[in-house]
Amino acid sequence: MKTLLLTNEYPPNTYGGAGVHVEYLSRELAKLMQVEVRCFGEQCSENGSLKVRGVPLAGKEIGAPKPLHSVFGAIQRSADMSGMGVDADLVHCHTWYTHWGGILSKLAYGVPLIITTHSLEPLRPWKREQLAGGYDFSLWVEKTALEMADAIIAVSEGAKADVLKHFQVPEDRVHVIHNGIDLQEFRKVESHEALVRYGVPVDQPYVLFVGRITRQKGIQYLIQALQYVDPDIPVVLCAGAPDTPAIAAEIREAIDMVKMHRGQIYWIQEMLDKPNLIEIY
């Protein structure tokens, strides 16, 4: 059996949870079957039963306004993902960015379409400030893909309920598979190099946030709630890759306001690599 995974994120170009999910999913599936990952970028590797092929824009010029670049880029690369030919037994899409490729693959090659929903576009109306009119396309392509998919994977019972609420999908087509963690990799380490480098106390517990600066992660609510947290407890915010300059400025202003009333807030604005993240966890 062979599975084709379509994703916008894949190492080393990973900035969010979906990319991490696909990295580990592809690795584990490759222990059971042939797996090909097609992703946005220029990655190219083959290791046993796992093959990775990046799909670049290939010099194609996008003349649309900047907020629409990611939308038209996604359309082009998703079409290219399918146009490369599909010899897999099924295609498995992650995030709306690749749903167009999944739709084309199902229609053109007759392969079953599987979609994992990491989040849903109807629940992210603030994306309009990031994508402008492109948000309407993301809504449409997600709805089209989910309602024609042969199976949908939701990462929780709540996510399944959201799918059933917002889309015309039979309940028996939606399956819950929770996200997991590699306990051999994510375990306590003795090193404190990352904590020391960022000035975080190594001898006491702290509140930790790890994620992109995006409204769906809820970092804005955490920052608002810090006024109710014991000021003697350090707060570590591993938060970078803002969706827009506007939300970046909003979060910066909110953190500056909180710092006027309490100390021990450590904001790490870069996206940390895995060894540093494991240490901070």
C-alpha positions as CSV (number, residue, x, y, z in Angstrom):
1,M,0.0,0.0,0.0
2,K,1.1,3.6,-0.7
3,T,-0.1,6.8,0.9
4,L,0.4,10.3,-0.6
5,L,0.5,13.1,2.0
6,L,-0.1,16.6,0.8
7,T,0.9,19.4,3.2
8,N,2.1,23.0,3.0
9,E,4.5,22.5,5.9
10,Y,7.2,19.9,6.2
11,P,10.7,20.1,7.8
12,P,12.7,22.3,7.6
13,N,9.8,24.6,6.7
14,T,7.7,24.0,9.7
15,Y,6.1,26.9,11.6
16,G,2.9,25.4,13.1
17,G,1.3,22.3,14.6
18,A,0.2,20.8,11.3
19,G,3.7,20.6,10.1
20,V,4.8,18.8,13.2
21,H,1.9,16.4,12.9
22,V,2.8,15.5,9.3
23,E,6.5,15.0,10.2
24,Y,5.7,12.4,12.8
25,L,2.7,10.9,11.0
26,S,4.8,10.3,7.8
27,R,7.7,8.8,9.9
28,E,5.4,6.3,11.6
29,L,3.3,5.4,8.6
30,A,6.6,4.7,6.7
31,K,7.2,1.8,9.1
32,L,4.0,0.2,7.7
33,M,3.8,1.2,4.0
34,Q,5.2,3.3,1.2
35,V,4.7,7.0,2.0
36,E,5.3,10.0,-0.3
37,V,5.1,13.5,1.1
38,R,4.5,16.4,-1.3
39,C,5.0,19.8,0.4
40,F,5.5,23.5,-0.3
41,G,9.2,24.1,-0.7
42,E,12.2,22.5,-2.3
43,Q,12.7,19.5,-0.1
44,C,13.9,16.4,-1.8
45,S,14.8,13.2,0.1
46,E,14.2,9.5,0.2
47,N,14.8,7.3,3.2
48,G,13.6,3.7,2.9
49,S,9.9,3.8,2.4
50,L,9.6,7.5,3.0
51,K,10.0,9.9,0.0
52,V,9.7,13.7,0.3
53,R,9.2,16.0,-2.7
54,G,9.0,19.7,-2.4
55,V,6.8,21.7,-4.8
56,P,8.2,25.3,-5.3
57,L,6.4,28.1,-7.1
58,A,9.0,27.6,-9.8
59,G,9.5,31.3,-10.6
60,K,5.8,31.9,-11.3
61,E,5.0,35.6,-10.8
62,I,1.9,36.5,-8.8
63,G,0.6,39.9,-9.6
64,A,-2.3,39.9,-7.2
65,P,-2.2,42.1,-4.1
66,K,0.1,40.8,-1.4
67,P,-2.6,39.4,0.9
68,L,-3.6,37.1,-1.9
69,H,-0.1,35.8,-2.7
70,S,-0.4,32.8,-0.3
71,V,-3.8,31.9,-1.8
72,F,-2.8,31.9,-5.4
73,G,0.5,30.3,-4.4
74,A,-1.4,27.5,-2.7
75,I,-3.7,27.0,-5.8
76,Q,-0.7,26.7,-8.1
77,R,1.3,24.4,-5.9
78,S,-1.7,22.2,-5.0
79,A,-2.4,21.8,-8.7
80,D,1.2,20.9,-9.3
81,M,1.1,18.4,-6.6
82,S,-1.7,16.5,-8.4
83,G,-0.3,17.2,-11.9
84,M,3.0,15.4,-10.9
85,G,1.0,12.2,-11.2
86,V,-0.5,10.0,-8.5
87,D,0.3,6.3,-8.1
88,A,-0.8,6.0,-4.4
89,D,-3.7,4.1,-3.1
90,L,-5.0,7.1,-1.2
91,V,-4.3,10.8,-0.8
92,H,-4.3,12.4,2.6
93,C,-4.5,16.2,2.9
94,H,-3.5,18.5,5.7
95,T,-4.8,22.2,5.9
96,W,-6.8,24.0,3.3
97,Y,-3.6,25.0,1.4
98,T,-3.4,21.5,-0.1
99,H,-7.1,20.7,-0.4
100,W,-7.2,21.8,-4.1
101,G,-4.6,19.2,-4.8
102,G,-6.6,16.5,-3.0
103,I,-9.8,17.4,-4.9
104,L,-8.0,17.2,-8.2
105,S,-6.3,13.9,-7.3
106,K,-9.6,12.3,-6.3
107,L,-11.4,13.5,-9.5
108,A,-8.5,12.9,-11.9
109,Y,-7.1,9.6,-10.6
110,G,-10.0,8.1,-8.7
111,V,-8.1,7.7,-5.4
112,P,-9.9,8.0,-2.1
113,L,-9.4,11.4,-0.4
114,I,-8.7,11.6,3.4
115,I,-8.5,14.9,5.2
116,T,-7.2,15.6,8.7
117,T,-8.8,18.8,10.1
118,H,-6.3,20.6,12.3
119,S,-8.6,23.6,12.4
120,L,-11.6,24.8,10.5
121,E,-11.8,28.0,8.4
122,P,-15.4,29.0,9.5
123,L,-14.0,29.2,13.0
124,R,-11.2,31.6,12.0
125,P,-13.0,34.7,10.7
126,W,-9.9,36.8,11.7
127,K,-8.1,35.2,8.7
128,R,-9.8,37.8,6.5
129,E,-7.3,40.4,7.9
130,Q,-4.5,38.1,6.7
131,L,-6.0,36.8,3.4
132,A,-8.5,39.5,2.5
133,G,-10.8,38.1,-0.2
134,G,-8.7,34.9,-0.3
135,Y,-10.4,33.9,2.9
136,D,-13.5,33.3,0.9
137,F,-11.5,30.9,-1.3
138,S,-10.2,29.0,1.8
139,L,-13.8,28.7,3.1
140,W,-14.9,27.3,-0.3
141,V,-12.1,24.9,-1.0
142,E,-12.3,23.5,2.6
143,K,-16.1,23.0,2.3
144,T,-15.8,21.4,-1.1
145,A,-13.0,19.0,0.0
146,L,-14.5,18.0,3.3
147,E,-17.9,17.3,1.8
148,M,-16.5,15.1,-1.0
149,A,-13.8,13.4,1.2
150,D,-14.1,9.6,1.7
151,A,-13.0,10.0,5.3
152,I,-12.2,12.9,7.7
153,I,-9.9,12.6,10.7
154,A,-10.7,15.0,13.6
155,V,-8.1,15.4,16.3
156,S,-10.7,15.5,19.1
157,E,-14.4,14.9,19.8
158,G,-14.8,18.7,19.9
159,A,-13.2,18.9,16.4
160,K,-15.5,16.2,15.2
161,A,-18.5,18.1,16.5
162,D,-17.3,21.3,14.7
163,V,-17.0,19.4,11.4
164,L,-20.6,18.0,11.7
165,K,-21.9,21.5,12.7
166,H,-20.4,23.4,9.8
167,F,-20.4,20.9,6.9
168,Q,-22.8,18.5,5.3
169,V,-20.9,15.3,6.2
170,P,-22.3,12.0,7.4
171,E,-21.2,11.3,11.0
172,D,-19.9,7.8,10.1
173,R,-17.4,9.4,7.8
174,V,-15.7,11.4,10.6
175,H,-13.2,9.6,12.8
176,V,-11.4,10.8,15.9
177,I,-7.7,10.2,16.1
178,H,-6.0,12.2,18.9
179,N,-2.6,13.8,18.4
180,G,0.2,11.9,20.1
181,I,3.7,12.5,21.3
182,D,7.0,10.5,20.9
183,L,7.9,9.7,24.5
184,Q,11.3,8.5,23.5
185,E,12.1,12.0,22.2
186,F,10.1,14.3,24.4
187,R,11.5,13.4,27.8
188,K,13.1,15.4,30.7
189,V,16.7,16.4,30.0
190,E,19.4,17.7,32.4
191,S,20.6,20.5,30.2
192,H,19.6,24.1,31.0
193,E,21.5,25.8,28.2
194,A,18.4,27.3,26.5
195,L,16.9,28.5,29.7
196,V,20.1,30.2,30.7
197,R,20.5,31.7,27.2
198,Y,17.1,33.4,27.5
199,G,17.5,34.4,31.2
200,V,14.8,32.0,32.5
201,P,15.3,30.8,36.1
202,V,16.2,27.2,36.1
203,D,15.3,26.5,39.7
204,Q,11.5,27.1,39.7
205,P,8.4,26.1,37.7
206,Y,7.0,28.5,35.1
207,V,4.0,29.1,33.0
208,L,4.8,28.2,29.4
209,F,3.2,29.0,26.0
210,V,4.6,27.5,22.8
211,G,3.0,28.5,19.5
212,R,2.7,30.9,16.6
213,I,1.3,34.3,17.1
214,T,-2.1,33.8,15.7
215,R,-5.5,34.4,17.2
216,Q,-6.6,30.8,17.1
217,K,-3.9,29.9,19.6
218,G,-5.4,32.2,22.2
219,I,-2.1,33.9,23.3
220,Q,-4.0,37.2,23.6
221,Y,-6.2,35.7,26.3
222,L,-3.2,34.3,28.2
223,I,-1.5,37.7,28.2
224,Q,-4.7,39.3,29.5
225,A,-4.9,36.6,32.3
226,L,-1.4,37.2,33.5
227,Q,-2.6,39.9,35.8
228,Y,-4.2,37.1,37.9
229,V,-1.1,34.9,38.0
230,D,1.2,35.0,41.0
231,P,3.9,37.6,40.0
232,D,6.5,35.4,41.6
233,I,5.9,32.7,39.0
234,P,7.9,33.2,35.8
235,V,6.1,33.3,32.4
236,V,7.8,32.0,29.3
237,L,6.3,32.8,25.9
238,C,7.8,30.9,23.0
239,A,5.8,32.9,20.5
240,G,6.9,33.9,17.0
241,A,5.9,33.8,13.3
242,P,3.0,36.2,13.6
243,D,0.2,35.9,11.0
244,T,0.3,39.7,10.3
245,P,2.2,42.8,11.3
246,A,-1.0,44.0,13.0
247,I,-1.3,41.0,15.4
248,A,2.5,41.2,16.0
249,A,2.1,44.8,17.1
250,E,-1.0,44.0,19.2
251,I,0.8,41.2,21.1
252,R,3.9,43.4,21.7
253,E,1.8,46.2,23.1
254,A,-0.1,43.8,25.3
255,I,3.1,42.3,26.7
256,D,4.5,45.7,27.3
257,M,1.4,46.7,29.3
258,V,1.6,43.6,31.5
259,K,5.3,44.2,32.1
260,M,4.3,47.5,33.7
261,H,2.6,45.6,36.5
262,R,4.7,42.4,36.9
263,G,8.1,41.1,36.1
264,Q,9.5,37.7,35.1
265,I,8.0,37.6,31.6
266,Y,10.4,36.0,29.1
267,W,9.4,36.4,25.5
268,I,11.3,34.2,23.1
269,Q,10.3,35.5,19.7
270,E,12.2,33.1,17.5
271,M,10.9,29.7,16.5
272,L,13.0,27.3,18.5
273,D,14.5,24.1,17.2
274,K,13.4,20.8,18.7
275,P,16.3,20.2,21.1
276,N,15.7,23.7,22.7
277,L,12.0,23.1,22.9
278,I,12.4,19.8,24.6
279,E,14.6,21.4,27.2
280,I,12.2,24.2,27.8
281,Y,9.2,21.8,28.1
